[in-house]
Amino acid sequence: MNKTIIAPSLLAADFKNLEKEFERINPSAAQWLHFDVMDGINVPNLSFGFPILEACRKLTDKFIDVHLMIEEPHRYFEEFKKYGADGLTIHFEKNTNIEGDLKKIAALGMKVGLVLNPDTAVEVIEPFLPHLDLVLIMSVYPGFGGQKFIEDTFERVKKARRLIDLADRNIILQVDGGVSTANSRALLESGANALVCGSALFKASDFHAYITELQKKY
């Protein structure tokens, strides 16, 4: 993969002006759109579901990267596919049938992702690497946008990159939480090749220039 994947996080968008936000997102160099789904049980917050996903699908042709922070996510895989998801990422934590869930996502023709919270050992991804298209390293605790980036993330990304390379798998390594131009280059140098960016990007004075800066490795 030559160019860093940038995924604007819809959680940070202005929902009073959603169409206008897509007027910024669509012509930008961002390849993906990050779509957080929270149920208030798995994480202490609620976000959006199928109606917003369906609306977003109509507003963009970009890859919609859905991050599921919900209980028993397998119950809704088919619906997320139906309403426009291109990829689903599920949490390692609280899941007793990870391999089965990953296979179900793949069978539906979506990209398959596994996400780790900041306090989960990176090594747990090893047995699942043959089933994955994406590994997501959380650099904040999931639930709310605008949190401070956890510095230990750099080492966690390096560990994940080593495991992916040892497995000889072409897996995207993504980071989400507190990502900005202040830490993006160090994350890319640590081995990440996809960055989710929310508050810093949507508040930037120049949306397009900020994405260009996020993509720079050196």
Backbone as ProteinMPNN parsed JSONL, in Angstrom:
{"seq_chain_A": "MNKTIIAPSLLAADFKNLEKEFERINPSAAQWLHFDVMDGINVPNLSFGFPILEACRKLTDKFIDVHLMIEEPHRYFEEFKKYGADGLTIHFEKNTNIEGDLKKIAALGMKVGLVLNPDTAVEVIEPFLPHLDLVLIMSVYPGFGGQKFIEDTFERVKKARRLIDLADRNIILQVDGGVSTANSRALLESGANALVCGSALFKASDFHAYITELQKKY", "coords_chain_A": {"N_chain_A": [[0.85, -1.19, 0.0], [0.723, 2.091, -0.995], [-0.144, 4.718, -0.381], [-1.154, 6.453, 2.487], [-4.124, 5.553, 4.114], [-6.705, 7.687, 4.856], [-9.292, 8.206, 7.077], [-11.91, 10.076, 7.658], [-13.636, 10.659, 10.677], [-16.954, 10.219, 11.176], [-18.247, 10.792, 13.505], [-17.327, 13.192, 14.418], [-18.381, 15.052, 12.76], [-20.524, 17.773, 11.606], [-23.734, 17.436, 12.267], [-25.92, 18.961, 11.743], [-25.481, 19.932, 9.339], [-25.06, 17.876, 7.38], [-24.961, 17.199, 4.64], [-23.39, 19.28, 3.669], [-21.008, 18.692, 4.964], [-20.255, 16.426, 3.551], [-19.704, 17.598, 1.164], [-17.239, 18.551, 1.656], [-15.827, 16.217, 2.311], [-16.1, 14.395, 0.098], [-14.633, 15.374, -2.305], [-12.108, 15.24, -1.297], [-8.797, 13.898, -0.443], [-9.163, 11.811, 1.232], [-9.703, 8.39, 1.584], [-11.499, 6.698, 2.833], [-14.477, 6.544, 4.925], [-15.042, 6.787, 8.308], [-17.174, 5.125, 10.481], [-18.687, 5.138, 13.416], [-20.388, 2.952, 15.553], [-22.286, 2.841, 18.378], [-23.78, 1.434, 21.277], [-24.413, 2.176, 23.867], [-24.155, 0.28, 25.805], [-22.099, -1.639, 25.343], [-20.114, 0.26, 25.148], [-19.865, 3.412, 26.92], [-21.734, 5.242, 25.552], [-23.961, 6.543, 23.066], [-24.45, 6.308, 19.562], [-24.97, 6.474, 16.126], [-27.142, 4.693, 13.81], [-28.653, 2.486, 11.449], [-30.347, 4.289, 9.796], [-28.778, 6.659, 9.508], [-26.465, 5.587, 8.397], [-27.485, 4.641, 5.966], [-28.203, 7.085, 4.812], [-25.667, 8.272, 4.571], [-24.498, 6.522, 2.766], [-25.838, 7.182, 0.459], [-24.784, 9.642, 0.016], [-22.11, 9.461, -0.567], [-19.437, 7.868, -2.402], [-17.295, 6.777, -1.259], [-15.34, 4.349, 0.573], [-17.007, 2.853, 3.22], [-16.249, 2.454, 6.425], [-17.083, 0.619, 9.022], [-17.172, 0.687, 12.466], [-17.904, -1.338, 15.005], [-19.23, -1.01, 18.133], [-20.866, -2.567, 19.928], [-23.157, -4.747, 21.694], [-23.215, -8.243, 21.055], [-22.598, -8.171, 18.139], [-22.904, -9.693, 15.81], [-25.576, -10.053, 15.299], [-26.397, -8.087, 13.614], [-24.967, -7.96, 11.265], [-25.814, -8.503, 8.578], [-27.67, -6.471, 8.156], [-26.064, -4.177, 8.315], [-24.519, -4.524, 6.047], [-26.564, -4.371, 4.14], [-27.383, -1.693, 4.373], [-25.205, -0.241, 3.569], [-22.517, -0.6, 4.458], [-19.062, -1.129, 3.811], [-17.026, -2.379, 5.072], [-16.607, -4.15, 8.144], [-15.662, -3.753, 11.483], [-14.946, -5.417, 14.404], [-14.883, -5.724, 18.014], [-12.31, -7.24, 19.974], [-12.649, -7.551, 22.687], [-15.013, -8.799, 25.051], [-16.12, -10.634, 23.318], [-17.091, -13.821, 22.48], [-16.991, -15.446, 20.306], [-15.129, -14.865, 18.199], [-13.712, -15.753, 15.841], [-15.774, -17.006, 14.415], [-17.484, -14.826, 13.976], [-15.843, -13.182, 12.394], [-15.62, -14.739, 10.099], [-18.267, -14.714, 9.244], [-18.626, -12.051, 8.513], [-16.838, -11.889, 6.365], [-18.055, -13.707, 4.622], [-20.231, -12.269, 3.836], [-19.186, -10.551, 2.066], [-17.775, -8.299, 2.869], [-15.043, -6.174, 3.997], [-12.923, -7.32, 6.601], [-12.457, -6.638, 9.984], [-10.598, -6.36, 13.097], [-10.606, -5.004, 16.32], [-8.677, -3.548, 18.961], [-8.801, -2.566, 22.339], [-7.058, -0.026, 24.321], [-5.946, -1.32, 26.576], [-5.702, -3.975, 25.957], [-3.752, -6.781, 25.191], [-1.606, -6.722, 22.42], [-0.805, -9.048, 21.199], [-2.954, -10.793, 21.074], [-4.101, -10.785, 18.601], [-2.902, -12.617, 16.957], [-3.88, -15.417, 16.385], [-5.991, -14.787, 14.73], [-5.207, -13.522, 12.457], [-5.159, -14.797, 9.848], [-7.746, -14.395, 8.994], [-8.218, -11.734, 8.653], [-8.602, -8.428, 7.249], [-8.035, -6.031, 8.256], [-6.543, -4.498, 11.083], [-7.322, -2.742, 13.934], [-6.015, -0.421, 16.07], [-6.832, 0.999, 19.027], [-6.283, 4.231, 20.197], [-7.301, 5.653, 22.189], [-9.711, 5.228, 24.841], [-12.63, 3.61, 23.798], [-15.731, 5.271, 23.043], [-16.139, 8.049, 23.342], [-15.533, 11.0, 21.424], [-12.69, 13.205, 20.837], [-10.815, 12.66, 22.856], [-7.681, 12.505, 24.713], [-4.731, 11.458, 23.141], [-3.169, 8.317, 23.695], [0.065, 7.727, 24.673], [1.453, 5.298, 24.649], [0.606, 4.022, 22.448], [2.252, 4.078, 20.166], [4.228, 2.061, 20.542], [2.548, -0.13, 20.642], [1.522, -0.175, 18.067], [3.864, -0.746, 16.648], [4.343, -3.368, 17.583], [2.061, -4.685, 16.566], [2.504, -4.333, 13.828], [4.831, -5.864, 13.465], [3.841, -8.45, 14.002], [1.957, -8.74, 11.948], [3.607, -8.583, 9.707], [5.262, -10.824, 10.136], [3.396, -12.808, 9.789], [3.065, -12.598, 7.149], [0.997, -11.245, 5.834], [-1.214, -9.16, 4.004], [-2.386, -6.876, 5.572], [-4.298, -4.155, 6.62], [-3.233, -1.691, 8.869], [-4.612, 0.14, 11.253], [-5.175, 3.187, 13.105], [-7.006, 4.722, 15.691], [-8.254, 7.496, 17.398], [-7.672, 10.451, 18.916], [-5.942, 11.192, 16.901], [-3.82, 13.264, 15.027], [-2.068, 15.865, 13.161], [0.052, 16.204, 14.788], [0.893, 13.742, 15.717], [0.731, 11.965, 13.629], [2.808, 11.352, 11.771], [4.677, 9.96, 13.318], [3.126, 7.746, 13.948], [2.786, 6.562, 11.43], [5.428, 5.978, 10.835], [5.814, 4.087, 12.761], [4.452, 1.983, 11.763], [1.766, 2.003, 11.064], [-0.762, 2.209, 8.508], [-3.143, 3.356, 8.015], [-5.253, 5.906, 9.102], [-7.606, 7.093, 11.396], [-9.313, 10.063, 11.711], [-10.796, 12.55, 13.605], [-11.972, 14.984, 15.409], [-9.759, 16.813, 15.164], [-9.426, 17.01, 12.399], [-11.971, 17.818, 11.377], [-12.219, 20.26, 12.587], [-10.214, 21.702, 11.488], [-8.829, 24.501, 9.737], [-8.368, 24.256, 7.037], [-9.583, 21.711, 5.486], [-8.815, 19.935, 3.405], [-6.054, 20.352, 3.102], [-5.211, 19.52, 5.581], [-5.655, 16.766, 5.52], [-3.77, 16.047, 3.597], [-1.433, 16.6, 5.029], [-1.667, 14.702, 7.076], [-1.187, 12.39, 5.677], [1.486, 12.369, 5.121], [4.55, 10.775, 5.517], [7.204, 11.385, 6.003]], "CA_chain_A": [[0.0, 0.0, 0.0], [1.608, 3.229, -1.149], [-0.625, 5.945, 0.217], [-1.85, 6.294, 3.756], [-5.583, 5.688, 4.103], [-7.265, 8.605, 5.844], [-10.722, 7.962, 7.258], [-12.576, 11.049, 8.531], [-14.585, 10.031, 11.593], [-18.232, 10.915, 11.084], [-18.65, 11.192, 14.854], [-16.9, 14.581, 14.636], [-18.992, 15.91, 11.747], [-21.64, 18.635, 11.988], [-24.93, 16.748, 11.787], [-26.906, 19.942, 11.28], [-25.128, 20.23, 7.948], [-24.398, 16.653, 6.944], [-24.668, 17.267, 3.207], [-22.248, 20.194, 3.496], [-19.802, 17.967, 5.376], [-19.855, 15.549, 2.452], [-19.139, 18.457, 0.12], [-15.816, 18.619, 1.99], [-15.249, 14.874, 2.335], [-16.083, 13.694, -1.193], [-13.528, 15.72, -3.213], [-10.839, 15.199, -0.57], [-7.926, 12.738, -0.657], [-9.543, 10.742, 2.166], [-10.233, 7.253, 0.83], [-12.544, 6.021, 3.597], [-15.261, 7.259, 5.925], [-15.126, 5.957, 9.511], [-18.551, 5.205, 10.977], [-18.727, 4.505, 14.735], [-21.712, 2.534, 16.026], [-22.215, 2.583, 19.822], [-25.118, 1.104, 21.772], [-24.613, 2.601, 25.251], [-23.95, -0.876, 26.685], [-20.726, -2.074, 25.098], [-19.345, 1.451, 25.524], [-20.79, 4.334, 27.589], [-22.216, 6.325, 24.701], [-24.811, 6.143, 21.95], [-24.185, 7.07, 18.345], [-25.986, 6.372, 15.092], [-27.372, 3.354, 13.286], [-28.95, 2.233, 10.041], [-30.824, 5.424, 8.984], [-27.67, 7.555, 9.176], [-25.606, 4.85, 7.468], [-28.154, 4.652, 4.661], [-28.078, 8.446, 4.283], [-24.271, 8.464, 4.179], [-24.247, 5.732, 1.555], [-26.383, 7.937, -0.672], [-24.048, 10.893, -0.127], [-20.702, 9.248, -0.908], [-18.982, 6.61, -3.002], [-16.104, 6.337, -0.535], [-15.427, 3.134, 1.387], [-17.549, 3.125, 4.555], [-15.551, 1.609, 7.395], [-17.97, 0.633, 10.189], [-16.568, 0.216, 13.712], [-19.024, -1.752, 15.851], [-19.04, -1.042, 19.587], [-22.206, -2.977, 20.357], [-23.276, -6.107, 22.194], [-23.594, -9.264, 20.08], [-22.648, -7.49, 16.84], [-23.283, -10.606, 14.727], [-27.018, -9.962, 15.033], [-26.703, -6.999, 12.683], [-24.037, -7.928, 10.136], [-26.515, -8.435, 7.296], [-28.283, -5.146, 8.025], [-25.03, -3.195, 7.997], [-24.234, -4.736, 4.621], [-27.721, -3.881, 3.382], [-27.496, -0.236, 4.405], [-24.101, 0.454, 2.924], [-21.158, -0.82, 4.98], [-18.102, -1.844, 2.966], [-16.214, -3.171, 5.978], [-17.033, -4.161, 9.547], [-14.609, -4.026, 12.452], [-15.542, -5.793, 15.689], [-13.951, -5.71, 19.139], [-11.847, -8.469, 20.609], [-13.176, -7.583, 24.053], [-16.399, -9.234, 25.299], [-16.614, -11.461, 22.216], [-16.755, -15.229, 22.728], [-16.957, -16.189, 19.043], [-14.487, -13.939, 17.273], [-13.441, -16.358, 14.538], [-17.06, -17.197, 13.743], [-17.966, -13.517, 13.524], [-15.002, -12.725, 11.295], [-15.988, -15.526, 8.913], [-19.587, -14.244, 8.786], [-18.423, -10.774, 7.817], [-16.203, -12.204, 5.077], [-19.044, -14.383, 3.778], [-21.147, -11.248, 3.332], [-18.468, -9.782, 1.068], [-17.239, -7.057, 3.424], [-13.725, -6.235, 4.592], [-13.026, -7.871, 7.956], [-11.532, -5.993, 10.901], [-10.608, -6.656, 14.529], [-10.116, -3.831, 17.04], [-8.205, -3.768, 20.323], [-8.774, -1.437, 23.262], [-5.687, 0.287, 24.745], [-5.429, -2.201, 27.622], [-5.702, -5.359, 25.477], [-2.449, -7.152, 24.635], [-1.603, -6.768, 20.959], [-0.551, -10.425, 20.755], [-4.188, -11.572, 20.917], [-4.536, -10.824, 17.202], [-2.162, -13.631, 16.193], [-4.64, -16.52, 15.783], [-7.046, -14.307, 13.835], [-4.618, -12.848, 11.296], [-5.559, -15.361, 8.551], [-9.117, -14.009, 8.648], [-8.358, -10.283, 8.753], [-8.168, -7.429, 6.278], [-7.709, -4.811, 8.991], [-6.386, -4.477, 12.536], [-7.498, -1.379, 14.439], [-5.465, -0.165, 17.394], [-7.436, 2.182, 19.638], [-5.327, 5.065, 20.926], [-8.079, 6.182, 23.315], [-10.737, 4.254, 25.205], [-13.775, 3.898, 22.929], [-16.958, 5.779, 23.62], [-16.309, 9.482, 23.135], [-14.549, 11.675, 20.597], [-11.968, 14.312, 21.438], [-9.964, 12.265, 23.981], [-6.243, 12.668, 24.55], [-4.003, 10.326, 22.571], [-2.365, 7.547, 24.647], [1.412, 7.67, 24.092], [1.877, 3.91, 24.498], [0.1, 3.528, 21.162], [3.335, 3.893, 19.192], [4.803, 0.733, 20.748], [1.525, -1.117, 20.288], [1.483, -0.227, 16.607], [5.064, -1.464, 16.226], [4.119, -4.799, 17.849], [1.074, -5.182, 15.608], [3.151, -4.382, 12.511], [5.731, -7.028, 13.448], [3.027, -9.669, 13.915], [1.377, -8.782, 10.601], [4.692, -8.891, 8.762], [5.668, -12.22, 10.361], [2.34, -13.657, 9.223], [3.11, -12.374, 5.707], [-0.377, -10.918, 5.423], [-1.425, -7.781, 3.554], [-3.441, -6.398, 6.459], [-4.246, -2.725, 6.931], [-3.055, -1.406, 10.292], [-5.296, 1.417, 11.446], [-5.166, 3.77, 14.447], [-8.177, 5.58, 15.899], [-8.367, 8.152, 18.696], [-6.705, 11.507, 19.184], [-4.984, 11.297, 15.806], [-3.682, 14.616, 14.476], [-0.782, 16.045, 12.495], [1.097, 16.19, 15.818], [1.373, 12.371, 15.96], [0.489, 11.105, 12.469], [4.049, 10.857, 11.162], [5.24, 8.935, 14.205], [2.29, 6.552, 13.805], [3.118, 5.947, 10.146], [6.784, 5.426, 10.969], [5.699, 2.91, 13.63], [3.908, 0.88, 10.975], [0.366, 2.187, 10.664], [-0.972, 2.711, 7.15], [-4.484, 3.929, 7.944], [-5.503, 6.756, 10.265], [-8.933, 7.681, 11.594], [-9.137, 11.398, 12.282], [-12.096, 13.157, 13.861], [-12.057, 16.382, 15.83], [-8.682, 17.647, 14.614], [-9.664, 17.208, 10.972], [-13.197, 18.582, 11.112], [-12.042, 21.619, 13.102], [-9.103, 22.341, 10.775], [-9.226, 25.616, 8.871], [-8.312, 23.757, 5.661], [-9.873, 20.275, 5.558], [-8.045, 19.193, 2.393], [-4.62, 20.451, 3.426], [-4.965, 18.725, 6.788], [-5.563, 15.369, 5.086], [-2.459, 15.913, 2.943], [-0.421, 16.544, 6.086], [-1.814, 13.423, 7.774], [-0.682, 11.307, 4.815], [2.942, 12.463, 4.971], [5.311, 9.913, 6.423], [8.5, 11.977, 6.332]], "C_chain_A": [[0.888, 1.243, 0.0], [1.143, 4.46, -0.384], [-1.404, 5.649, 1.486], [-3.353, 6.486, 3.576], [-5.985, 6.647, 5.218], [-8.768, 8.393, 5.878], [-11.308, 9.017, 8.197], [-13.637, 10.35, 9.384], [-15.877, 10.837, 11.634], [-18.722, 11.411, 12.437], [-18.325, 12.664, 15.121], [-17.552, 15.561, 13.658], [-20.127, 16.749, 12.342], [-22.926, 18.044, 11.417], [-26.062, 17.7, 11.406], [-26.701, 20.229, 9.798], [-24.421, 19.032, 7.314], [-24.046, 16.693, 5.454], [-23.469, 18.171, 2.935], [-20.94, 19.521, 3.908], [-19.321, 17.051, 4.249], [-19.349, 16.333, 1.248], [-17.658, 18.696, 0.389], [-15.16, 17.248, 1.838], [-15.073, 14.302, 0.931], [-14.941, 14.088, -2.126], [-12.143, 15.617, -2.566], [-10.046, 13.94, -0.911], [-8.213, 11.609, 0.337], [-10.197, 9.609, 1.385], [-11.441, 6.613, 1.507], [-13.346, 7.018, 4.422], [-15.41, 6.323, 7.12], [-16.465, 6.209, 10.205], [-18.644, 4.425, 12.291], [-20.16, 4.19, 15.147], [-21.59, 2.115, 17.484], [-23.624, 2.411, 20.375], [-25.387, 1.53, 23.213], [-24.427, 1.49, 26.265], [-22.508, -1.357, 26.557], [-19.736, -0.97, 25.439], [-20.332, 2.482, 26.075], [-21.199, 5.53, 26.739], [-23.122, 5.721, 23.635], [-24.394, 6.939, 20.726], [-25.311, 6.825, 17.35], [-26.068, 4.952, 14.549], [-27.734, 3.355, 11.816], [-29.452, 3.451, 9.255], [-29.702, 6.383, 8.58], [-26.71, 6.875, 8.198], [-26.196, 4.872, 6.062], [-28.027, 6.03, 4.004], [-26.656, 8.709, 3.796], [-23.952, 7.719, 2.889], [-24.739, 6.46, 0.309], [-25.571, 9.194, -0.972], [-22.599, 10.712, -0.565], [-20.473, 7.905, -1.58], [-17.755, 6.07, -2.27], [-16.399, 5.068, 0.272], [-15.94, 3.501, 2.775], [-17.08, 2.032, 5.51], [-16.34, 1.675, 8.706], [-17.304, -0.047, 11.379], [-17.694, -0.061, 14.697], [-18.607, -1.84, 17.316], [-20.388, -1.347, 20.207], [-22.17, -4.406, 20.876], [-23.765, -7.046, 21.086], [-23.692, -8.693, 18.667], [-23.112, -8.375, 15.687], [-24.754, -10.527, 14.367], [-27.33, -8.988, 13.907], [-25.806, -6.959, 11.447], [-24.753, -7.739, 8.793], [-27.147, -7.064, 7.074], [-27.243, -4.081, 7.693], [-24.606, -3.315, 6.54], [-25.339, -4.115, 3.767], [-27.734, -2.359, 3.283], [-26.23, 0.503, 3.984], [-22.706, 0.254, 3.453], [-20.308, -1.564, 3.956], [-17.195, -2.737, 3.803], [-16.763, -3.073, 7.382], [-15.842, -4.519, 10.423], [-15.256, -4.28, 13.801], [-14.457, -5.827, 16.771], [-13.573, -7.112, 19.589], [-12.514, -8.643, 21.971], [-14.651, -7.994, 24.064], [-16.97, -10.116, 24.194], [-16.147, -12.892, 22.412], [-16.696, -16.053, 21.445], [-16.337, -15.335, 17.945], [-14.29, -14.564, 15.894], [-14.728, -16.556, 13.74], [-17.601, -15.895, 13.19], [-17.16, -13.004, 12.343], [-15.36, -13.454, 9.998], [-17.343, -15.084, 8.357], [-19.467, -12.938, 8.011], [-17.84, -11.025, 6.433], [-17.207, -12.83, 4.107], [-20.045, -13.408, 3.174], [-20.465, -10.317, 2.324], [-17.933, -8.449, 1.553], [-15.806, -7.266, 3.909], [-13.873, -6.551, 6.081], [-11.988, -7.229, 8.866], [-11.698, -6.431, 12.34], [-9.948, -5.488, 15.246], [-9.744, -4.203, 18.462], [-8.268, -2.479, 21.123], [-7.343, -1.199, 23.758], [-5.098, -0.646, 25.793], [-5.47, -3.681, 27.236], [-4.359, -5.657, 24.817], [-2.534, -7.311, 23.119], [-1.487, -8.206, 20.446], [-1.826, -11.238, 20.536], [-4.639, -11.638, 19.47], [-3.967, -12.019, 16.44], [-3.031, -14.735, 15.594], [-5.685, -16.079, 14.758], [-6.515, -13.679, 12.558], [-5.019, -13.474, 9.955], [-6.943, -14.914, 8.08], [-9.289, -12.499, 8.455], [-7.877, -9.519, 7.524], [-7.649, -6.183, 6.99], [-7.54, -5.107, 10.477], [-6.462, -3.017, 12.964], [-6.983, -1.288, 15.868], [-6.1, 1.112, 17.936], [-6.374, 2.934, 20.437], [-6.02, 5.929, 21.973], [-9.046, 5.072, 23.711], [-12.016, 4.593, 24.456], [-14.991, 4.413, 23.7], [-17.2, 7.243, 23.334], [-15.19, 10.03, 22.258], [-13.809, 12.735, 21.394], [-11.081, 13.966, 22.616], [-8.483, 12.464, 23.656], [-5.612, 11.357, 24.084], [-3.137, 9.658, 23.64], [-0.997, 7.255, 24.025], [1.924, 6.247, 23.86], [1.469, 3.32, 23.147], [1.219, 3.256, 20.168], [3.957, 2.493, 19.31], [3.807, -0.366, 20.37], [1.408, -1.267, 18.764], [2.698, -0.983, 16.072], [4.906, -2.969, 16.426], [3.154, -5.398, 16.822], [1.686, -5.308, 14.217], [4.077, -5.585, 12.413], [4.938, -8.323, 13.282], [2.423, -9.834, 12.523], [2.438, -9.172, 9.577], [5.165, -10.331, 8.902], [4.659, -13.196, 9.766], [2.29, -13.542, 7.704], [1.707, -12.116, 5.141], [-0.471, -9.436, 5.044], [-2.617, -7.194, 4.31], [-3.24, -4.914, 6.736], [-4.138, -2.556, 8.441], [-3.506, 0.03, 10.551], [-5.201, 1.874, 12.9], [-6.326, 4.757, 14.546], [-8.145, 6.156, 17.306], [-7.299, 9.192, 18.927], [-5.662, 11.675, 18.107], [-5.0, 12.72, 15.248], [-2.354, 14.712, 13.75], [0.369, 16.071, 13.498], [1.667, 14.789, 16.038], [1.276, 11.472, 14.728], [1.777, 10.545, 11.873], [4.695, 9.77, 12.011], [4.429, 7.639, 14.125], [2.613, 5.82, 12.507], [4.502, 5.317, 10.191], [6.795, 4.19, 11.863], [5.083, 1.725, 12.91], [2.456, 0.988, 10.599], [0.303, 2.602, 9.2], [-2.404, 3.186, 6.921], [-4.742, 4.701, 9.239], [-6.939, 7.251, 10.253], [-8.713, 9.032, 12.259], [-10.495, 12.075, 12.399], [-12.015, 14.637, 14.138], [-11.007, 17.265, 15.177], [-8.927, 17.972, 13.149], [-10.865, 18.114, 10.726], [-13.123, 20.017, 11.629], [-10.926, 22.378, 12.37], [-9.612, 23.45, 9.866], [-9.224, 25.212, 7.402], [-8.396, 22.232, 5.698], [-8.946, 19.485, 4.631], [-6.553, 19.214, 2.696], [-4.287, 19.6, 4.641], [-4.829, 17.246, 6.431], [-4.213, 15.108, 4.414], [-1.348, 15.8, 3.978], [-0.47, 15.217, 6.829], [-1.178, 12.282, 6.982], [0.835, 11.292, 4.706], [3.662, 11.603, 6.013], [6.613, 10.564, 6.848], [8.412, 13.495, 6.248]], "O_chain_A": [[1.711, 1.421, 0.898], [1.962, 5.17, 0.2], [-2.205, 4.716, 1.544], [-3.797, 7.458, 2.965], [-5.644, 6.439, 6.382], [-9.434, 8.4, 4.842], [-11.214, 8.868, 9.415], [-14.43, 9.555, 8.88], [-15.893, 11.988, 12.071], [-19.521, 12.344, 12.507], [-18.969, 13.305, 15.952], [-17.3, 16.764, 13.723], [-20.619, 16.468, 13.435], [-23.177, 18.143, 10.216], [-27.053, 17.28, 10.809], [-27.602, 20.697, 9.101], [-23.321, 19.162, 6.778], [-22.961, 16.269, 5.057], [-22.636, 17.871, 2.08], [-19.898, 19.741, 3.292], [-18.118, 16.919, 4.023], [-18.641, 15.785, 0.404], [-16.901, 19.008, -0.531], [-14.06, 17.139, 1.295], [-14.006, 13.779, 0.608], [-14.316, 13.198, -2.703], [-11.129, 15.877, -3.214], [-10.549, 13.035, -1.577], [-7.569, 10.561, 0.283], [-11.132, 9.835, 0.617], [-12.307, 6.051, 0.837], [-12.954, 8.172, 4.594], [-15.856, 5.186, 6.962], [-16.837, 7.351, 10.476], [-18.677, 3.194, 12.283], [-21.036, 5.054, 15.095], [-20.884, 1.158, 17.804], [-24.544, 3.136, 20.0], [-26.473, 1.277, 23.734], [-24.53, 1.73, 27.468], [-21.79, -1.466, 27.551], [-18.651, -1.234, 25.958], [-21.515, 2.438, 25.737], [-21.035, 6.68, 27.144], [-23.047, 4.527, 23.346], [-24.026, 8.108, 20.836], [-26.484, 6.958, 17.698], [-25.191, 4.123, 14.79], [-27.189, 4.132, 11.032], [-29.014, 3.637, 8.12], [-29.672, 6.865, 7.447], [-26.202, 7.515, 7.278], [-25.481, 5.096, 5.086], [-27.778, 6.136, 2.803], [-26.46, 9.298, 2.733], [-23.229, 8.223, 2.03], [-24.133, 6.367, -0.759], [-25.652, 9.746, -2.069], [-21.926, 11.688, -0.898], [-21.207, 6.942, -1.36], [-17.236, 5.013, -2.63], [-17.547, 4.767, 0.601], [-15.367, 4.367, 3.437], [-17.463, 0.867, 5.408], [-16.272, 2.675, 9.42], [-16.919, -1.214, 11.305], [-18.359, 0.862, 15.168], [-17.747, -2.639, 17.687], [-20.977, -0.524, 20.908], [-21.271, -5.178, 20.544], [-24.623, -6.68, 20.283], [-24.764, -8.728, 18.062], [-23.651, -7.877, 14.699], [-25.145, -10.892, 13.258], [-28.404, -9.052, 13.309], [-25.883, -6.013, 10.663], [-24.343, -6.915, 7.974], [-27.162, -6.552, 5.954], [-27.501, -3.186, 6.887], [-24.362, -2.307, 5.878], [-25.065, -3.417, 2.79], [-28.057, -1.803, 2.234], [-26.181, 1.732, 4.034], [-21.774, 0.881, 2.95], [-20.772, -2.506, 3.314], [-16.659, -3.728, 3.308], [-17.317, -2.045, 7.773], [-15.109, -5.467, 10.141], [-16.027, -3.454, 14.29], [-13.269, -5.943, 16.472], [-14.388, -8.035, 19.587], [-12.894, -9.75, 22.351], [-15.43, -7.59, 23.2], [-18.182, -10.325, 24.139], [-14.947, -13.151, 22.5], [-16.381, -17.242, 21.493], [-16.942, -15.112, 16.897], [-14.664, -13.965, 14.885], [-14.765, -16.305, 12.535], [-18.117, -15.852, 12.073], [-17.722, -12.453, 11.397], [-15.396, -12.846, 8.928], [-17.546, -15.079, 7.143], [-20.123, -12.746, 6.986], [-18.292, -10.443, 5.447], [-17.206, -12.518, 2.916], [-20.636, -13.682, 2.129], [-21.095, -9.403, 1.792], [-17.663, -7.559, 0.747], [-15.399, -8.391, 4.197], [-14.82, -6.11, 6.732], [-10.793, -7.261, 8.575], [-12.786, -6.822, 12.763], [-8.877, -5.029, 14.85], [-10.386, -5.043, 19.093], [-7.844, -1.425, 20.651], [-6.497, -2.084, 23.628], [-3.877, -0.758, 25.897], [-5.292, -4.548, 28.091], [-3.884, -4.883, 23.986], [-3.442, -7.966, 22.608], [-2.013, -8.536, 19.383], [-1.782, -12.276, 19.876], [-5.484, -12.468, 19.134], [-4.493, -12.392, 15.392], [-2.936, -14.982, 14.392], [-6.204, -16.903, 14.004], [-7.292, -13.34, 11.667], [-5.206, -12.734, 8.989], [-7.271, -15.042, 6.9], [-10.382, -12.037, 8.131], [-6.908, -9.892, 6.862], [-6.919, -5.382, 6.407], [-8.308, -5.876, 11.056], [-5.757, -2.163, 12.426], [-7.457, -1.992, 16.76], [-5.923, 2.187, 17.363], [-5.659, 2.346, 21.249], [-5.41, 6.819, 22.566], [-9.184, 4.083, 22.991], [-12.451, 5.744, 24.473], [-15.234, 4.035, 24.846], [-18.339, 7.65, 23.105], [-14.046, 9.583, 22.338], [-14.235, 13.121, 22.483], [-10.628, 14.866, 23.322], [-8.09, 12.575, 22.495], [-5.938, 10.284, 24.59], [-2.452, 10.34, 24.403], [-0.91, 6.613, 22.978], [2.742, 6.022, 22.968], [1.937, 2.25, 22.759], [1.139, 2.296, 19.401], [4.183, 1.823, 18.302], [4.195, -1.408, 19.841], [1.217, -2.371, 18.255], [2.57, -1.778, 15.14], [5.281, -3.758, 15.559], [3.398, -6.477, 16.281], [1.419, -6.277, 13.505], [4.105, -6.258, 11.383], [5.327, -9.194, 12.503], [2.383, -10.941, 11.985], [2.191, -9.991, 8.691], [5.442, -10.991, 7.901], [5.024, -14.275, 9.3], [1.567, -14.288, 7.043], [1.302, -12.685, 4.128], [0.125, -8.578, 5.695], [-3.707, -7.038, 3.76], [-2.132, -4.478, 7.052], [-4.864, -3.2, 9.2], [-2.867, 0.993, 10.125], [-5.152, 1.051, 13.815], [-6.595, 5.52, 13.619], [-8.025, 5.422, 18.286], [-6.133, 8.848, 19.117], [-4.6, 12.242, 18.361], [-6.062, 13.301, 15.027], [-1.591, 13.746, 13.723], [1.533, 15.972, 13.108], [2.802, 14.652, 16.495], [1.704, 10.319, 14.784], [1.822, 9.371, 11.506], [5.2, 8.778, 11.484], [4.995, 6.551, 14.224], [2.703, 4.593, 12.49], [4.715, 4.237, 9.64], [7.678, 3.341, 11.742], [5.175, 0.591, 13.381], [1.951, 0.133, 9.871], [1.209, 3.272, 8.703], [-2.826, 3.393, 5.783], [-4.48, 4.202, 10.334], [-7.43, 7.76, 9.245], [-8.003, 9.126, 13.26], [-11.248, 12.165, 11.429], [-11.991, 15.452, 13.216], [-11.326, 18.349, 14.688], [-8.663, 19.091, 12.707], [-10.78, 19.069, 9.953], [-13.865, 20.887, 11.173], [-10.724, 23.568, 12.613], [-10.698, 23.348, 9.295], [-9.988, 25.759, 6.606], [-7.393, 21.551, 5.916], [-8.363, 18.481, 5.04], [-5.873, 18.197, 2.556], [-3.202, 19.024, 4.72], [-3.976, 16.551, 6.984], [-3.592, 14.069, 4.639], [-0.427, 14.998, 3.821], [0.573, 14.664, 7.176], [-0.687, 11.317, 7.568], [1.412, 10.306, 4.246], [3.41, 11.7, 7.214], [7.084, 10.316, 7.958], [9.403, 14.185, 6.489]]}, "name": "protein", "num_of_chains": 1, "seq": "MNKTIIAPSLLAADFKNLEKEFERINPSAAQWLHFDVMDGINVPNLSFGFPILEACRKLTDKFIDVHLMIEEPHRYFEEFKKYGADGLTIHFEKNTNIEGDLKKIAALGMKVGLVLNPDTAVEVIEPFLPHLDLVLIMSVYPGFGGQKFIEDTFERVKKARRLIDLADRNIILQVDGGVSTANSRALLESGANALVCGSALFKASDFHAYITELQKKY"}
